[in-house]
Amino acid sequence: MYTDFENSDKEQEEMVSPAPQEYAALVREALEFSFPLVVTRTKITDELPKPNLFNLVHIITGMRRSGKTFYVFQMIHELLKAGVARDRVFYFNFADERLAPAPSTLLNDVVEEYWRQVPTTRSEGSYLFLDEVQEADGWQGFCQRIAEHERVTLVITGSTSKMSADEIASTFRGRSLECRMFPLSFREFCGFQDVDIPTSEELREHGAVSPQLRTQLEALFDRFLLEGGFPGVQRLAPGARISMLQSYMRDVVARDVVDRYPRVGISLATQVALFCLRNTGCDLSVNRLVDGLRAAGYRTSWETINETVRLFEQAHLIKLLPEFSVSLAPDSTAAPKVYAADAGLAYAVSRANQQDVGKRLETAVFIELLRRTSGRRIETITSFTVPSSRREKIDFLVGDSLASEPYALYQVTDDMSAEKTRVREIGSLSAAIKATRVDGGTVITLREEGDVETQEGHIKIIPAWKWMLLGSA
């Protein structure tokens, strides 16, 4: 019995929220906070506007521990470097346990206390950075009100399914810009390892790197597929890194899914998360998943598991990739593919006998494609099946016909040295080129590089490390 976590009615009555004036010390602490130095990440936001009425709310979303807070610090450093006075910049983390139990007026109390301590910033304009804002009740209404009626530049961050694209769209009604923070890209990963690498322009200009640098980059990319891109695990020993990544998954299960959907329970939700992460790059059939869970002794339903998968996607733990379709009512029987948020995360939770480097490579490529197409319309990336008797499968079809963007075809394989594999990959891509009438296709590998001319079109073979550093979708 876990009686030490229980409170009597008397104890619950004694748990009173802090009075507004008691936030004074926390606000003063925030104003005196020395922002840590950061390893610069690639920008995901436009230049912030000067504080004013009706500024758009900048919302930074992403999976927990993907680097949102330190990206905020990066933005703050840029403001201070540009000459913005320190007291006009207010950063506050609403995940602070000292705020509990929090009243429904928490957000308003904290921001009002900031203006009380620095009154000129209310009239002159202030930059507000509210971290993990979803921890406070009524955050949607507060953020919308303050952005419309106060001279502010408002940036908020959040990790949970409460800050999904659907939730943001229904709340802010076109008054916000959502920017998704992903784990480190391979270029950013190299930066965290203090390795100087050529710019994408230099790579395009020279077309090749020295044998010494190539070997170094290949080794770094192998590490990238094992360690992943979560900033907080970059300098940990292997055992500690794996344990930390596993804790990230458990955190999402408990705080982003079970807290919002209690009926699923910790045990069942954990099994769903493990199944999705361990099967990254594979088709996800909810029906087959339900059958497997029932065979393992879980009492559940299709509706429960489908909602659980949806919440995991909204919490950014996984991403579902649909099959390409031009129909307004896509084929509901086509199972989407599921991908982990990070190749290193998939590695950390997989069984010892389930280390598929090909699937982790495919996952890393997919996340990079998501990063490059972030902010575009839905289903800019899909899988593609050639409409022929052989039903050749292509990993990724990228493009937007309504935006007049040319489509691009990508096939991912870790090793093409075996003739059977080479024939299969080149043949499938050639069939897809013919079916889609695109100019050519790309095969992304671990090591191989070259060009193949087929009757249907040109196929470029490129190692993943180079493709990622070139930075073109």
C-alpha positions as CSV (number, residue, x, y, z in Angstrom):
1,M,0.0,0.0,0.0
2,Y,1.4,3.4,-1.0
3,T,-0.2,5.2,1.9
4,D,2.7,7.7,2.1
5,F,1.3,9.3,-1.1
6,E,-2.2,9.7,0.3
7,N,-3.5,12.8,2.1
8,S,-6.3,12.9,4.7
9,D,-9.1,15.4,4.2
10,K,-7.5,17.6,6.9
11,E,-4.2,17.6,5.0
12,Q,-5.9,18.5,1.8
13,E,-7.6,21.4,3.4
14,E,-4.3,22.7,4.7
15,M,-2.8,22.7,1.1
16,V,-3.6,26.2,0.2
17,S,-2.3,28.0,-2.8
18,P,0.4,30.7,-2.3
19,A,-1.0,34.2,-2.1
20,P,-0.2,36.5,-5.1
21,Q,2.3,38.5,-3.0
22,E,4.2,35.3,-2.3
23,Y,5.3,35.1,-5.9
24,A,7.4,38.2,-5.4
25,A,10.5,36.2,-4.5
26,L,10.1,33.8,-7.5
27,V,9.7,36.7,-9.9
28,R,12.7,38.5,-8.5
29,E,14.7,35.3,-8.8
30,A,13.6,35.1,-12.5
31,L,14.6,38.7,-13.1
32,E,18.1,38.0,-11.6
33,F,18.5,34.7,-13.4
34,S,21.7,34.4,-15.4
35,F,20.9,32.7,-18.7
36,P,23.3,29.9,-19.4
37,L,25.4,29.8,-22.5
38,V,24.0,27.6,-25.2
39,V,25.2,25.6,-28.2
40,T,23.5,27.4,-31.0
41,R,20.7,25.5,-32.7
42,T,19.3,26.1,-36.2
43,K,16.6,28.8,-36.1
44,I,13.0,27.5,-36.1
45,T,11.4,30.9,-35.5
46,D,11.4,34.2,-37.5
47,E,12.8,37.3,-36.0
48,L,10.7,38.3,-33.0
49,P,8.6,41.5,-33.5
50,K,8.9,44.4,-31.1
51,P,6.4,44.4,-28.2
52,N,3.0,45.6,-29.3
53,L,-0.7,45.0,-29.2
54,F,-2.0,42.0,-31.2
55,N,1.4,40.5,-31.9
56,L,1.2,36.8,-32.9
57,V,1.9,34.4,-30.1
58,H,5.0,32.3,-30.8
59,I,4.4,28.8,-29.6
60,I,7.4,26.4,-29.4
61,T,6.2,22.8,-29.2
62,G,8.0,19.4,-29.3
63,M,8.7,16.3,-27.2
64,R,9.9,16.8,-23.7
65,R,13.7,17.3,-23.5
66,S,14.1,18.1,-27.1
67,G,15.7,21.5,-26.3
68,K,12.8,24.0,-26.2
69,T,14.0,25.8,-23.0
70,F,17.6,26.2,-24.2
71,Y,16.3,27.4,-27.6
72,V,14.4,30.1,-25.6
73,F,17.7,31.0,-23.9
74,Q,19.2,31.3,-27.4
75,M,16.5,33.7,-28.4
76,I,17.0,35.7,-25.2
77,H,20.7,36.0,-25.8
78,E,20.0,37.4,-29.2
79,L,17.7,40.0,-27.8
80,L,20.2,41.1,-25.1
81,K,23.0,41.2,-27.7
82,A,20.8,43.4,-29.9
83,G,20.6,45.9,-27.0
84,V,17.2,45.0,-25.3
85,A,17.4,45.9,-21.6
86,R,17.6,42.9,-19.3
87,D,14.6,44.0,-17.2
88,R,12.4,44.1,-20.4
89,V,13.0,40.3,-20.8
90,F,11.0,38.1,-18.4
91,Y,11.5,34.3,-18.5
92,F,9.5,32.1,-16.1
93,N,9.2,28.3,-15.9
94,F,5.7,27.2,-14.8
95,A,7.0,23.6,-14.1
96,D,8.6,24.9,-10.9
97,E,7.4,22.7,-8.1
98,R,7.4,25.7,-5.7
99,L,4.2,26.9,-7.5
100,A,2.2,24.0,-6.3
101,P,-0.6,23.9,-5.5
102,A,-1.3,26.6,-8.1
103,P,-4.4,28.8,-8.2
104,S,-6.4,29.3,-11.4
105,T,-5.0,32.8,-11.6
106,L,-1.3,31.7,-11.5
107,L,-0.3,33.1,-14.9
108,N,-2.0,36.4,-14.3
109,D,-0.5,36.7,-10.8
110,V,3.0,36.0,-12.0
111,V,3.0,38.4,-14.9
112,E,1.3,41.1,-12.9
113,E,4.0,40.7,-10.2
114,Y,6.6,41.2,-12.9
115,W,5.0,44.4,-14.0
116,R,4.7,45.5,-10.4
117,Q,8.4,45.1,-9.9
118,V,9.4,46.7,-13.2
119,P,6.4,49.0,-13.9
120,T,7.9,50.8,-16.9
121,T,7.9,47.5,-19.0
122,R,4.2,47.5,-19.1
123,S,4.0,50.8,-20.9
124,E,7.2,50.5,-22.9
125,G,6.7,46.9,-23.9
126,S,8.1,43.6,-22.6
127,Y,9.3,40.3,-24.0
128,L,7.6,37.4,-22.1
129,F,9.0,33.9,-22.3
130,L,6.6,31.5,-20.5
131,D,8.1,28.0,-20.3
132,E,5.9,24.9,-19.9
133,V,2.9,27.2,-19.8
134,Q,0.5,24.3,-20.1
135,E,1.2,23.5,-16.4
136,A,-1.0,26.5,-15.5
137,D,-4.8,26.3,-15.7
138,G,-6.4,28.6,-18.3
139,W,-3.2,29.2,-20.2
140,Q,-5.0,29.5,-23.6
141,G,-7.3,32.3,-22.5
142,F,-4.6,34.2,-20.7
143,C,-2.1,34.1,-23.6
144,Q,-4.7,35.2,-26.1
145,R,-5.9,38.1,-23.8
146,I,-2.5,39.4,-23.0
147,A,-1.3,39.2,-26.6
148,E,-4.2,41.3,-27.7
149,H,-4.4,43.8,-24.9
150,E,-0.8,44.4,-23.7
151,R,2.3,45.6,-25.4
152,V,4.2,42.3,-25.3
153,T,6.1,39.9,-27.5
154,L,4.9,36.6,-26.1
155,V,6.8,33.3,-26.6
156,I,5.4,30.2,-24.9
157,T,6.6,26.6,-24.8
158,G,4.9,23.3,-24.1
159,S,5.5,19.6,-24.5
160,T,2.2,17.8,-24.0
161,S,-0.8,16.8,-26.1
162,K,-2.6,19.8,-24.6
163,M,-0.5,21.9,-27.0
164,S,-1.3,19.9,-30.1
165,A,-1.8,21.7,-33.4
166,D,-5.6,21.1,-33.1
167,E,-5.7,22.6,-29.6
168,I,-3.7,25.6,-30.7
169,A,-5.8,26.2,-33.8
170,S,-9.1,26.1,-31.9
171,T,-7.7,28.4,-29.1
172,F,-5.8,31.1,-30.9
173,R,-7.9,31.3,-34.2
174,G,-5.0,32.3,-36.4
175,R,-3.3,34.5,-33.8
176,S,-0.3,32.2,-33.3
177,L,2.7,30.7,-35.0
178,E,3.6,27.2,-34.0
179,C,7.2,26.2,-34.3
180,R,8.2,22.6,-33.6
181,M,11.5,21.8,-31.9
182,F,13.0,18.5,-33.0
183,P,15.9,16.6,-31.4
184,L,19.3,17.6,-32.8
185,S,19.9,17.3,-36.5
186,F,23.1,15.6,-37.6
187,R,24.7,19.0,-38.2
188,E,23.7,20.1,-34.7
189,F,24.9,16.8,-33.3
190,C,28.3,17.4,-34.8
191,G,28.3,20.9,-33.1
192,F,27.6,19.3,-29.8
193,Q,30.7,17.1,-30.3
194,D,32.8,20.2,-31.1
195,V,33.5,19.0,-34.6
196,D,34.0,21.6,-37.3
197,I,32.1,20.6,-40.5
198,P,31.8,22.2,-43.9
199,T,28.7,24.3,-44.6
200,S,26.1,23.1,-47.0
201,E,27.4,25.7,-49.5
202,E,31.0,24.4,-49.2
203,L,29.8,20.8,-49.7
204,R,27.9,21.8,-52.8
205,E,30.8,23.8,-54.2
206,H,33.5,21.1,-53.6
207,G,31.3,18.0,-53.9
208,A,33.7,16.0,-51.7
209,V,35.5,16.0,-48.4
210,S,39.0,14.7,-47.5
211,P,39.3,11.0,-46.7
212,Q,40.1,11.9,-43.1
213,L,37.0,14.0,-42.7
214,R,34.8,11.5,-44.5
215,T,35.9,8.8,-42.1
216,Q,35.2,11.1,-39.1
217,L,31.8,12.0,-40.4
218,E,30.9,8.4,-41.1
219,A,31.9,7.5,-37.5
220,L,29.9,10.4,-36.1
221,F,26.8,9.4,-38.1
222,D,27.1,5.8,-36.7
223,R,27.1,7.4,-33.2
224,F,24.1,9.6,-34.2
225,L,22.1,6.5,-35.0
226,L,22.9,5.0,-31.6
227,E,22.9,8.1,-29.3
228,G,20.2,10.1,-31.0
229,G,19.7,13.8,-30.9
230,F,18.3,14.7,-27.4
231,P,20.6,17.4,-26.1
232,G,20.6,16.2,-22.5
233,V,22.2,12.8,-23.2
234,Q,25.0,13.9,-25.5
235,R,27.8,13.6,-23.0
236,L,26.5,10.7,-20.9
237,A,28.1,7.2,-20.8
238,P,26.2,4.6,-22.8
239,G,24.5,3.0,-19.8
240,A,23.4,6.3,-18.4
241,R,22.3,7.5,-21.8
242,I,20.1,4.5,-22.3
243,S,18.5,4.9,-18.9
244,M,17.9,8.6,-19.4
245,L,16.2,8.0,-22.8
246,Q,14.0,5.3,-21.3
247,S,13.0,7.8,-18.6
248,Y,12.0,10.3,-21.3
249,M,9.6,7.7,-22.7
250,R,8.2,7.0,-19.2
251,D,7.7,10.7,-18.6
252,V,5.7,11.0,-21.8
253,V,3.6,8.0,-20.9
254,A,2.8,9.2,-17.4
255,R,2.5,13.0,-17.9
256,D,1.3,13.4,-21.5
257,V,-0.9,10.4,-22.0
258,V,-2.1,8.7,-18.8
259,D,-2.7,12.0,-17.0
260,R,-4.9,13.1,-19.9
261,Y,-6.5,9.7,-20.6
262,P,-6.5,7.8,-17.3
263,R,-8.5,4.8,-18.5
264,V,-5.6,3.5,-20.5
265,G,-3.4,3.0,-17.3
266,I,0.4,3.1,-17.0
267,S,1.1,-0.5,-17.9
268,L,-1.0,-0.6,-21.0
269,A,0.2,2.8,-22.2
270,T,3.8,1.7,-21.7
271,Q,3.3,-1.4,-23.8
272,V,1.8,0.7,-26.6
273,A,4.7,3.1,-26.5
274,L,7.3,0.3,-26.5
275,F,5.5,-1.4,-29.5
276,C,5.5,1.8,-31.5
277,L,9.1,2.7,-30.7
278,R,10.5,-0.8,-31.3
279,N,8.7,-1.0,-34.6
280,T,9.8,2.3,-36.0
281,G,9.7,2.3,-39.7
282,C,7.0,-0.4,-39.9
283,D,3.3,-0.4,-40.6
284,L,1.1,0.2,-37.6
285,S,-2.2,-1.7,-37.6
286,V,-4.3,-0.8,-34.5
287,N,-6.3,-3.9,-35.0
288,R,-3.2,-6.2,-34.9
289,L,-1.9,-4.2,-31.9
290,V,-5.1,-4.8,-30.0
291,D,-5.0,-8.5,-30.8
292,G,-1.5,-8.8,-29.6
293,L,-2.2,-6.9,-26.4
294,R,-5.3,-9.1,-25.7
295,A,-3.1,-12.2,-26.3
296,A,-0.7,-10.9,-23.7
297,G,-3.5,-10.6,-21.2
298,Y,-4.6,-7.0,-21.5
299,R,-8.3,-6.2,-21.6
300,T,-8.7,-3.3,-24.0
301,S,-10.5,-2.1,-27.1
302,W,-9.8,-0.6,-30.5
303,E,-11.1,2.8,-29.3
304,T,-8.7,2.8,-26.3
305,I,-5.6,1.9,-28.2
306,N,-6.4,4.2,-31.1
307,E,-6.8,7.2,-28.7
308,T,-3.6,6.2,-26.9
309,V,-1.7,6.2,-30.2
310,R,-3.2,9.6,-31.1
311,L,-2.1,11.1,-27.8
312,F,1.5,9.7,-28.2
313,E,1.6,11.4,-31.6
314,Q,0.3,14.7,-30.2
315,A,3.0,14.4,-27.4
316,H,5.6,14.0,-30.3
317,L,6.8,10.6,-29.1
318,I,5.9,9.1,-32.4
319,K,4.8,10.3,-35.8
320,L,2.5,8.4,-38.2
321,L,3.3,8.5,-41.9
322,P,0.2,8.0,-44.2
323,E,0.1,6.4,-47.6
324,F,0.0,8.8,-50.6
325,S,-3.5,9.5,-51.9
326,V,-5.1,12.1,-54.1
327,S,-8.6,11.2,-52.8
328,L,-10.5,13.5,-50.4
329,A,-11.4,10.4,-48.5
330,P,-8.2,8.3,-48.3
331,D,-8.4,4.6,-48.0
332,S,-9.0,4.0,-44.3
333,T,-7.7,0.4,-44.6
334,A,-4.2,1.4,-45.5
335,A,-2.1,1.2,-42.4
336,P,0.2,4.1,-41.8
337,K,3.9,3.6,-40.9
338,V,5.0,4.6,-37.4
339,Y,8.3,6.4,-36.6
340,A,10.0,7.1,-33.3
341,A,10.8,10.7,-32.5
342,D,14.5,9.9,-32.5
343,A,16.6,7.0,-33.7
344,G,18.5,7.0,-30.4
345,L,15.3,6.7,-28.4
346,A,14.2,3.7,-30.5
347,Y,17.6,2.1,-29.8
348,A,17.4,2.7,-26.1
349,V,14.0,1.0,-25.7
350,S,14.6,-1.9,-28.1
351,R,15.4,-5.4,-27.0
352,A,19.1,-6.5,-27.2
353,N,18.2,-8.8,-30.2
354,Q,16.3,-6.1,-32.0
355,Q,18.9,-3.6,-33.2
356,D,17.9,-2.9,-36.8
357,V,20.3,-0.2,-38.1
358,G,18.3,0.1,-41.3
359,K,15.1,1.1,-39.5
360,R,17.0,3.6,-37.4
361,L,18.5,5.0,-40.5
362,E,15.1,5.3,-42.1
363,T,13.8,7.0,-38.9
364,A,16.6,9.5,-38.9
365,V,15.9,10.4,-42.6
366,F,12.2,10.8,-41.8
367,I,12.8,13.1,-38.9
368,E,15.1,15.2,-41.1
369,L,12.5,15.4,-43.8
370,L,10.0,16.5,-41.1
371,R,12.4,19.2,-40.0
372,R,12.9,20.5,-43.5
373,T,9.2,20.5,-44.3
374,S,8.1,21.9,-41.0
375,G,5.3,24.5,-41.4
376,R,4.1,23.2,-44.7
377,R,0.7,21.6,-45.3
378,I,-0.2,18.2,-43.9
379,E,0.9,15.1,-45.8
380,T,3.8,16.9,-47.5
381,I,5.6,13.6,-46.7
382,T,3.9,10.3,-47.4
383,S,4.9,6.7,-48.3
384,F,4.2,5.6,-51.8
385,T,3.1,2.3,-53.3
386,V,3.5,1.9,-57.1
387,P,0.1,1.1,-58.6
388,S,1.2,-2.0,-60.4
389,S,1.0,-5.8,-60.0
390,R,4.3,-5.8,-58.1
391,R,3.2,-3.1,-55.7
392,E,6.7,-1.7,-55.2
393,K,7.1,0.3,-52.0
394,I,8.9,3.6,-51.7
395,D,9.8,5.0,-48.3
396,F,9.1,8.7,-48.9
397,L,7.3,10.8,-51.4
398,V,7.9,14.5,-50.6
399,G,6.1,17.4,-52.3
400,D,3.0,19.5,-52.5
401,S,1.1,19.6,-55.9
402,L,-1.2,22.4,-54.9
403,A,1.8,24.5,-54.0
404,S,3.5,23.7,-57.3
405,E,6.3,22.0,-55.5
406,P,8.1,19.2,-57.5
407,Y,7.8,15.8,-55.9
408,A,10.9,13.9,-54.8
409,L,11.3,10.2,-54.2
410,Y,13.5,8.8,-51.4
411,Q,14.4,5.2,-50.8
412,V,16.4,4.4,-47.7
413,T,18.7,1.3,-47.2
414,D,21.7,0.9,-45.0
415,D,23.7,-1.4,-47.4
416,M,23.4,-1.9,-51.1
417,S,26.5,-4.1,-51.5
418,A,24.4,-7.2,-52.1
419,E,23.3,-7.4,-55.7
420,K,19.8,-8.6,-54.8
421,T,19.3,-5.6,-52.6
422,R,20.7,-3.2,-55.2
423,V,18.4,-4.6,-57.9
424,R,15.4,-4.4,-55.6
425,E,16.0,-0.8,-54.5
426,I,16.9,0.5,-57.9
427,G,14.0,-1.4,-59.5
428,S,11.4,-0.1,-57.0
429,L,12.6,3.5,-57.4
430,S,12.6,3.3,-61.2
431,A,9.0,2.0,-61.1
432,A,8.0,4.9,-58.9
433,I,9.7,7.4,-61.1
434,K,7.7,6.1,-64.0
435,A,4.5,6.1,-62.1
436,T,4.9,9.6,-60.7
437,R,6.6,11.2,-63.7
438,V,9.2,12.9,-61.5
439,D,12.7,13.7,-62.8
440,G,14.5,11.1,-60.8
441,G,15.0,9.7,-57.3
442,T,17.4,9.3,-54.4
443,V,18.7,6.3,-52.5
444,I,20.1,7.2,-49.1
445,T,22.6,4.8,-47.7
446,L,25.1,4.6,-44.9
447,R,28.3,4.5,-47.0
448,E,27.7,4.1,-50.7
449,E,27.7,7.1,-53.2
450,G,27.2,7.2,-56.9
451,D,24.8,7.7,-59.8
452,V,22.7,5.3,-61.7
453,E,21.1,6.0,-65.1
454,T,17.9,4.1,-65.8
455,Q,15.4,4.2,-68.6
456,E,13.0,5.9,-66.3
457,G,15.4,8.6,-65.0
458,H,18.5,9.5,-63.0
459,I,18.9,7.9,-59.5
460,K,21.4,9.5,-57.1
461,I,22.9,7.4,-54.4
462,I,24.2,9.4,-51.4
463,P,25.4,8.6,-47.9
464,A,23.1,9.8,-45.2
465,W,25.7,12.0,-43.4
466,K,26.3,13.9,-46.6
467,W,22.6,14.2,-47.5
468,M,21.9,15.6,-44.0
469,L,24.7,18.1,-44.2
470,L,23.7,19.3,-47.6
471,G,20.3,20.3,-46.1
472,S,18.1,20.2,-49.2
473,A,14.8,18.3,-49.2
